[in-house]
Structure formats: structure tokens, C-alpha cells
Amino acid sequence: MTETQGPAHKKDMTRRRMILTGGAVVAAAGVGAGFVATASADEETKSSGSRPGEGEACYRLTSETTEGPYYIDADKIRKDITEDREGIPMTLRLKVIDSDTCKPLKRAAVDIWHCDALGIYSGYESMSQGGGPGGGGTPPSGTPTDAPTDIPTDAPTGQPTGTPPSGGPGGGGGHSEPTDDERYLRGTQLTDQHGYVEFKTVFPGWYQGRAVHIHTKVHVGGKMTDAGYEGGHTCHTGQFFFAESAVLDSAKAEPYSTSTTPRTTLTEDTIYDQSGVTGGLLKLSYRKGRMARGVTGSITMGVDPDETHDGTDL
């Protein structure tokens, strides 16, 4: 499977939500000249409409995406997923609502996982496409590090006939089995009575073929056990994205500034559907010129708890 995405089913939000959201963004942007706020009212409200008798507006369904090759089933219930990873501190505030009833989803399990500041995924360090000062991330065991002395000079002929490998630099393909026991920058939490969860992490870096992103899954109908969250089904598999301006600001700080990996922009990404918040675009805030001190990201996910979207159905 390649990590491409068709249009997801979406619902319009009401004019009331559009006005409230717009006002919130304007208010945030006015908190001092040194305050940076990404996303806009236009990005959050591509269209509007009314639903008779409804007292509160609903967000549209959040876009579904593929799972990608680096998912590991929920096994760490925790708020702080940073462990020993260096990077810009980030607080990620998520709200999950039923896009049909507008009500918050209580006790839904929310997974997030993402690469570190240099593009490396825990559990897959030898497979990741990160690029630190040495380039290319951690080489697999047995991989030679010296440059070959017999580099071919002739152009290749013919077409490859084998089956392409799963995974790949773009983060697509089928699921890959973990190659190590690391689990940094991965975690799961249950939503509270208002549908909220909050994670402490670091601003992700980038790797070959993909814009900066965070993966997520929402599970409902299960229960907590000693082994973690079990049962139920996955009603949403998606990704969160970052405004280009924020990514450029992050690239000025270490260790992001040491990356040697060419960066894919948001408009070039093959997964982001360019639909703003519906497509997973986070609302970010931080102090201008002081991003290294910390970033806050937030988004509301509108999901259909009756559906099953495990990332393999696209």
C-alpha cells in the first residue's frame, strides 16, 4: 500500500462555529507583537451551513489517512512521551468529538507517534530515514559505512521486475515489524469527560519524502487493562501537520539545524489534503524568536465512533 489518500467524507460546520473560531484566532494573534499563531479562520472553515434545531456546531469529519509503516500497538499509557529525546518542547492538546452529535467522546483512547528532531522513529531506528550530521539515521546492523570503490558508471538498462519493498522513504507502504525496543515519542491516553487529552513531547523533525507530521489513532469501545487499552475498534487514523512558517522557525534551532535531509514542504506532501484543520493542520502558538522555549499545538478531531478506520481501508 502506498501512503496516498482519497477525499474523506466531511460534514459542514455552522456559521456559529465559524464566527467563534474566527474570533478566537483574532484574539490569540493580538497577544503581543512577539506572539506567533499559525492557522486561520479560513483554514478552519472552508464552508458553512446550518442544521435546524442544533444548539452547537459540529466540526467536519477529520480526514482519514493511512497508518504508515511505523505504528506499534498502544502499550504505553502516559502523558509525557519525550523520554530522552532532544528538541523544542511541545504541548499537544487534542479534543475528540462525535462529528454527528457534536458531543465529546469520553474515555476514547488516543494514540500519537512521531519521529524525533532528526527524523528517527523509535522501534525502527535502523529503518528510519532521518539525517543528522552523519546523514541517513542509524545504519542497519551489518551495513557497510565506507563508500564503495567500484561505483558503476554506465546508465542502468531495463525495468525492475521485483515487488517494491514495503515502507519506504515517504513513510508509506504496509506495516513493518519493529527492529528495536525503543518507544520514545509514542503514547496513549484516555480522553476526559470533555473529550480532551494532552501530551508532552518535542516538535517533530522531518525525513525523506514527507512534510513534518504526527500520526494518530482514536479507539473506542474498549477498556483499560493491566496490559493497556484492549478491545473496541479504531474509528479514526490520521495525521497532524504543521504550518510551513513554524517548520522554518524550528529549523533555526538545534538539533533541527543539523539535519542534512532535504525537506518536503506542506504543499508537496502526498498525504496532507490541503484542507486546513479538517486535514489535520494544527493550530500552533509560540513566542516569535523564542520558539526553542516551547510550542503549543491544538486541534479538534471530528470522528464517527460507529465507523472503523484502522488505516488499512484506504
C-alpha atoms as one frame of an Amber mdcrd trajectory, in Angstrom:
protein
   0.000   0.000   0.000   1.242   3.478  -0.753   0.570   6.327   1.630  -1.855
   8.191  -0.604  -5.257   9.445   0.335  -8.622   9.958  -1.285 -11.170  12.545
  -0.173 -12.714  11.743   3.182 -16.409  12.153   3.989 -16.907  15.537   5.631
 -19.735  17.468   7.269 -20.215  21.225   7.121 -19.955  23.277  10.282 -22.397
  26.012  11.177 -21.915  29.748  10.880 -21.871  29.947  14.669 -18.746  27.782
  14.819 -17.157  29.835  12.034 -17.700  33.083  13.945 -16.483  31.657  17.250
 -13.393  30.123  15.694 -12.523  33.278  13.797 -12.806  35.362  16.938 -10.548
  33.000  18.848  -7.837  33.267  16.237  -8.027  37.054  16.133  -7.828  37.216
  19.920  -4.811  34.903  20.024  -2.990  36.865  17.331  -3.335  40.026  19.370
  -1.449  38.800  22.428   1.664  40.916  21.965   3.779  41.547  18.887   6.074
  38.681  19.783   3.332  36.040  19.684   3.115  33.715  16.673  -0.153  31.888
  15.932  -0.485  29.626  12.906  -3.682  28.519  11.144  -6.528  30.898  10.401
 -10.313  31.103  10.448 -10.333  30.453   6.698  -8.267  27.290   7.131 -10.673
  26.012   9.772 -13.900  26.879   7.952 -13.822  26.008   4.272 -17.619  26.085
   4.174 -20.538  26.691   6.490 -24.128  25.637   6.883 -26.927  25.265   9.417
 -28.581  22.257  10.960 -32.067  23.134  12.219 -32.567  22.922  15.962 -28.908
  22.345  16.710 -27.542  24.417  19.576 -23.853  23.741  18.921 -21.887  23.451
  15.718 -20.021  20.330  14.674 -16.629  20.158  13.050 -16.472  18.233   9.829
 -15.118  14.701   9.869 -11.351  14.822  10.143  -9.538  13.332   7.136  -8.551
   9.688   7.316  -5.034   8.666   6.254  -3.002   5.504   6.061  -1.344   4.145
   9.180   2.165   4.169   7.725   4.814   1.513   8.420   5.893   2.573  11.925
   2.839   2.011  14.134   3.231  -0.003  17.343   0.037  -1.038  19.130  -0.823
   1.001  22.237   1.337  -0.196  25.104   2.392   2.973  26.948  -0.384   4.884
  28.700   1.275   8.200  29.502   1.148  11.953  29.069   4.867  12.695  28.689
   6.284  10.749  25.735   9.562  12.683  25.421  11.925  10.289  27.237  15.492
  11.356  26.378  14.778  12.999  23.015  16.231  16.450  22.394  14.167  19.087
  20.658  11.796  22.008  21.071   9.342  21.227  23.913   5.809  20.827  22.612
   2.437  20.555  24.346  -0.149  18.860  22.126  -3.767  19.472  23.180  -6.346
  17.317  21.408 -10.133  17.219  21.624 -12.194  14.367  20.207 -15.863  14.852
  19.368 -18.579  12.880  17.636 -18.958  14.764  14.360 -22.659  13.842  14.144
 -23.882  14.612  17.665 -21.224  17.250  18.479 -20.695  15.621  21.865 -17.220
  14.961  23.259 -16.071  11.343  23.207 -15.269  10.295  26.759 -12.746   7.556
  27.516 -11.660   7.211  23.918  -8.042   6.043  23.614  -5.891   8.432  21.579
  -2.539   7.193  20.255   0.137   9.508  18.900   3.561   8.639  17.479   6.121
  10.625  15.512   9.801  10.876  14.631  12.351  12.791  16.666  14.082  16.059
  15.725  16.299  14.250  13.202  13.630  12.067  11.614  14.167   8.846  13.602
  11.253   6.659  14.801  11.570   4.654  17.987  11.213   0.945  17.366  12.570
   1.458  13.842  15.870   3.256  14.321  17.677   1.189  11.697  14.889   1.742
   9.144  14.192   5.441   9.683  15.087   7.996   7.031  16.480  10.651   9.358
  19.511  12.751   8.512  21.705  14.019  11.312  25.208  15.379  10.884  26.362
  11.955   9.753  23.384  11.620   7.399  20.850   8.860   6.943  19.970   7.965
  10.519  21.255   4.811  12.213  22.536   2.236   9.704  21.190  -1.311   9.981
  23.385  -3.934  11.598  25.927  -5.236   9.114  25.589  -2.249   6.773  28.993
  -1.071   5.489  29.771   2.550   6.277  32.681   3.032   3.843  31.935   4.338
   0.372  32.148   1.638  -2.345  35.210   1.733  -4.588  33.585   0.116  -7.624
  30.759   2.551  -8.364  29.174   1.730 -11.766  29.388   4.481 -14.375  27.048
   3.089 -17.034  23.369   4.011 -17.067  21.109   1.144 -15.920  19.052  -0.645
 -18.545  15.693  -2.387 -18.405  12.964  -2.106 -15.773  12.873  -3.659 -12.310
  10.660  -6.729 -12.134  10.558  -7.469  -8.408   7.946  -6.348  -5.890   8.819
  -2.989  -4.330   9.658  -3.188  -0.615   7.105  -2.057   1.938   7.638   1.122
   3.907   9.974   3.407   2.009  11.302   6.896   2.479   7.912   8.525   2.129
   6.528   6.735   5.177   4.003   4.748   3.118   3.689   1.060   2.472   2.458
  -1.714   4.709   3.250  -2.197   8.366   6.850  -3.066   9.239   7.839  -5.085
  12.288   9.837  -3.155  14.921  13.607  -3.526  14.809  14.389  -2.414  18.375
  12.834  -1.978  21.821  12.845   1.834  21.981   9.449   3.504  22.495  10.169
   7.239  22.787   7.722   9.712  21.232   4.866   7.203  21.455   1.992   7.168
  23.870  -1.709   6.674  24.545  -4.189   8.482  26.776  -7.900   8.292  27.513
  -9.979  11.386  26.821 -11.595  13.071  29.832 -15.310  13.848  30.196 -14.885
  16.822  27.857 -13.079  14.811  25.181  -9.607  16.207  25.885  -6.141  14.678
  26.094  -2.798  16.466  26.400   0.644  15.129  25.517   4.096  16.450  26.351
   6.537  15.808  23.514   9.009  17.560  21.203   8.437  19.301  17.888   8.955
  16.609  15.211  11.676  16.827  12.614  11.454  15.686   9.008  12.630  12.766
   6.919  12.879  11.933   3.250   9.672  12.339   1.246   7.331  13.654   3.961
   6.390  17.013   5.464   6.590  17.352   9.247   3.725  15.371  10.816   2.416
  13.404  13.799   0.428  10.168  13.466  -2.717   9.498  15.495  -5.368   6.851
  16.079  -8.608   7.053  18.056 -10.010   3.854  19.581 -13.486   3.475  21.109
 -15.459   0.690  22.778 -12.505  -0.893  24.582 -11.333  -0.818  28.189  -8.212
  -0.313  30.236  -6.435  -3.459  31.483  -3.088  -4.157  33.123  -1.694  -4.646
  29.616  -3.046  -1.333  28.297  -6.128  -0.465  26.233  -7.802  -3.551  24.811
 -10.872  -4.332  22.733 -13.141  -1.976  20.852 -12.238  -0.685  17.411 -10.275
   2.096  15.721 -12.646   4.805  14.497 -10.003   7.222  13.186  -6.495   7.037
  11.765  -4.993  10.361  10.786  -2.044  12.708  10.835  -1.406  16.203  12.169
   0.510  18.755  10.127   2.474  21.946  10.756   2.421  25.349   9.042   5.490
  25.992   6.889   6.367  29.134   8.829   6.631  27.138  12.061   8.753  24.418
  10.458  11.149  27.067   9.117  11.367  28.586  12.597  12.135  25.166  14.091
  14.920  24.626  11.558  16.842  27.523  13.131  17.205  25.663  16.442  19.382
  22.690  17.319  19.255  19.805  16.698  16.935  20.511  13.744  19.519  22.852
  12.209  21.996  19.957  11.930  19.715  17.856   9.704  21.102  17.055   6.265
  17.823  15.638   4.925  16.084  17.554   2.087  12.752  18.819   3.380   9.361
  18.172   1.774   7.038  21.175   2.118   3.409  21.022   3.194   2.176  21.682
  -0.344   4.403  18.903  -1.696   3.288  16.289   0.818   1.347  13.374  -0.679
  -0.773  12.762   2.438  -1.924  16.242   3.516  -5.076  17.065   1.528  -4.668
  20.862   1.756  -7.987  21.240   3.635  -6.614  23.040   6.676  -7.765  21.855
  10.088 -10.079  19.241   8.538  -6.955  17.715   7.015  -5.107  17.771  10.336
  -3.423  21.202  10.278  -2.558  22.078  13.863  -3.102  25.480  15.439   0.319
  26.409  16.851   1.412  29.172  19.185   4.854  30.247  20.406   6.877  33.374
  21.043   8.456  34.898  17.956  12.196  34.419  18.000  11.909  32.156  21.062
  10.416  29.021  19.599  13.121  26.930  21.247  11.449  27.641  24.598   8.307
  25.765  23.618   5.319  25.403  21.303   1.655  24.625  21.944  -0.344  22.779
  19.293  -4.083  22.112  19.370  -6.834  20.679  17.212 -10.358  19.260  17.475
 -10.906  15.936  15.739 -14.377  15.197  14.461 -14.737  11.413  14.235 -17.512
   8.902  13.633 -17.370   6.406  16.533 -19.566   3.937  14.638 -17.106   3.627
  11.753 -13.896   1.600  11.580 -10.851   3.292  10.085  -7.677   1.440  11.007
  -5.500   2.985   8.313  -5.657  -0.022   6.004  -9.071   0.754   4.491  -7.983
   3.490   2.050
